[in-house]
């Protein structure tokens, strides 16, 4: 059994066919068939059930999958280690919450690009839950997520503490107004798609206020959420920093949350067992340094929001 055979095995598993694997590996079907047959002979059991519709794993094949994946990951890591000579370069795959991507990421990327021009940074914006899964699966090198994160395969670096606020149109002045609107089907709660940590906090807050029949409206962008709130479509929970401009312009009003829901730490997570390349280490250092400095703020109207 060698790494090449396992690579062919993985390709067949992912493509669910010999022909599909051959296309991915840029070889002929007979070569893939020969590799799989050799692997099956060495193991002493078939790895796939073959049919006209393709292939499916046998019980033995299912057992082999995680080991083949682990070998592939170790080889990829070994390649990164031996080719990483301490100079940041190559591709860096970073994930970020939408709010962090809009507010906190730009100054990091500007400075990082100036200091390390040989690194190509690919950024994916998604909810915290999805980002955590992708870092665990090694699809991302690291991600900015809402903490705290307790996961046995991850380690966290604290970046910044966000203050969450509820935002509404200027017509909603007090909590009593919000509760009255909640009894009407006219009120919607605007949020990012499922898996957003701020959405879970909003659900907790509304339940504590006696608002249980929540009608959610999912939007894919922060600007979309703020615009709909300003238009009176509904309310939302977001970091104060991303709504300061809209609040200062009078388009929305911010309502202060109770202490137990107000603070939301943003952390940068990486795999605890993963080799941290020079590119990733320097990115984390820049992120920490950029946000260790005081951030400028703009004055805005504030409403105190207390739970009943």
Residue pairs with C-beta under 8 A, 6 or more apart in sequence:
1 39
1 42
1 43
3 71
3 72
3 75
4 35
5 35
5 38
5 39
5 42
6 39
6 67
6 68
6 71
6 72
7 25
7 72
8 21
8 25
8 32
8 35
8 36
8 39
9 35
9 36
9 39
9 47
9 61
9 64
9 68
10 65
10 68
10 69
10 72
11 21
11 24
11 25
11 32
12 18
12 20
12 21
12 32
12 36
12 48
12 55
13 57
13 61
13 65
13 68
14 21
14 24
15 21
15 23
15 24
16 54
16 55
16 56
17 54
17 55
18 29
18 32
18 33
18 36
18 55
19 29
20 54
21 32
22 28
22 29
22 31
22 32
25 32
36 47
36 48
39 47
40 46
40 47
43 60
43 64
45 58
45 60
46 58
46 60
46 61
47 57
47 58
47 60
47 61
47 64
48 55
48 56
48 57
48 58
48 61
49 55
49 56
49 57
49 58
57 65
73 138
77 274
77 275
80 275
80 277
81 275
84 275
84 277
84 278
85 278
86 278
87 118
87 278
88 116
88 118
88 119
88 277
88 278
88 279
88 282
88 283
89 116
89 118
89 119
89 278
89 279
90 118
90 119
90 120
90 277
90 279
91 119
91 120
91 122
92 119
92 120
92 121
92 122
92 141
92 277
92 279
92 280
92 283
93 122
93 124
93 139
93 140
93 141
94 121
94 122
94 123
94 124
94 140
94 141
94 142
94 143
94 144
94 283
95 123
95 124
95 125
95 126
95 131
95 134
95 135
95 140
95 142
95 143
95 144
95 145
96 105
96 123
96 124
96 125
96 131
96 143
96 144
97 125
97 126
97 127
97 128
97 131
97 144
97 145
97 146
97 196
97 197
97 266
98 125
98 126
98 127
98 192
98 220
98 221
98 222
99 162
99 198
99 222
99 238
99 239
99 242
100 144
100 266
101 123
101 125
101 144
102 222
102 242
103 239
103 241
103 242
104 144
104 159
104 160
104 241
104 266
104 291
105 123
105 144
107 290
108 283
108 286
108 287
108 290
108 291
109 121
109 123
111 286
111 290
112 119
112 121
112 282
112 283
112 286
113 121
115 282
115 286
116 279
116 282
116 283
119 279
119 283
121 283
124 131
124 134
124 140
126 134
126 195
127 192
127 193
127 194
127 195
127 196
127 197
127 199
128 145
128 146
128 195
128 196
128 197
129 194
129 195
129 196
129 197
130 195
131 140
131 143
131 144
131 145
131 269
132 143
132 145
132 149
132 151
132 154
132 269
134 140
134 143
135 141
135 142
135 143
135 154
135 269
135 270
135 271
136 151
136 153
136 154
136 271
138 271
138 274
141 270
141 274
141 277
141 280
142 268
142 269
142 270
142 280
142 283
142 284
143 268
143 269
144 159
144 266
144 267
144 268
144 287
145 197
145 266
145 267
145 268
145 269
146 197
146 198
146 264
146 265
146 266
146 267
147 156
147 158
147 264
147 265
147 266
147 267
148 156
148 265
148 267
149 156
149 267
149 269
151 269
152 272
153 271
153 272
153 273
154 269
154 270
154 271
154 272
155 269
155 270
155 271
155 272
156 267
156 268
156 269
157 267
157 268
157 269
157 270
157 284
157 287
157 288
158 265
158 267
159 265
159 266
159 267
159 268
159 287
159 288
159 291
160 265
160 266
160 291
160 295
161 263
161 264
161 265
161 266
162 239
162 240
162 241
162 263
162 264
162 265
162 266
163 239
163 240
163 241
163 262
163 263
163 264
164 198
164 201
164 237
164 238
164 239
164 240
164 257
164 261
164 262
164 263
164 264
165 237
165 238
165 239
165 240
165 243
165 254
165 255
165 256
165 257
165 262
166 178
166 202
166 205
166 235
166 236
166 237
166 254
166 255
166 257
166 305
167 226
167 229
167 235
167 236
167 237
167 238
167 243
167 246
167 247
167 252
167 253
167 254
167 255
168 178
168 229
168 235
168 252
168 253
168 255
169 229
169 230
169 231
169 232
169 252
169 253
170 250
170 251
170 252
170 253
171 177
171 232
172 178
172 181
172 235
172 253
173 253
173 303
174 303
175 209
175 255
175 305
175 306
175 307
175 308
178 187
178 209
178 211
178 235
178 255
179 209
179 210
179 211
179 308
181 187
182 206
182 209
182 211
182 213
182 214
185 215
187 215
187 234
187 235
188 215
188 216
188 217
188 233
188 234
189 202
189 206
189 214
189 215
189 216
189 217
189 234
189 235
189 236
190 216
190 217
190 219
190 225
190 228
190 229
190 233
190 234
190 235
190 236
191 198
191 199
191 202
191 216
191 217
191 218
191 219
191 225
191 236
191 237
192 198
192 199
192 218
192 219
192 220
192 225
193 218
193 220
194 218
197 264
198 237
198 238
198 239
198 264
199 216
199 237
201 237
201 261
201 264
202 236
202 237
203 214
204 261
205 237
205 257
205 258
205 261
205 307
206 212
206 214
208 307
209 307
209 308
210 308
217 228
217 233
217 234
219 225
219 228
222 238
222 242
225 236
225 238
226 236
226 238
226 242
226 243
226 246
226 251
226 252
228 234
229 235
229 236
229 252
230 246
230 251
230 252
237 257
239 264
240 254
241 295
241 297
243 252
243 254
244 297
244 298
244 300
245 298
246 252
247 253
247 254
247 300
247 301
248 298
248 299
248 300
250 301
253 301
253 303
254 300
254 301
254 302
254 303
255 302
255 303
255 304
255 305
256 262
256 302
256 303
256 304
256 305
257 305
258 305
258 306
258 307
268 284
268 287
270 276
270 280
270 284
276 284
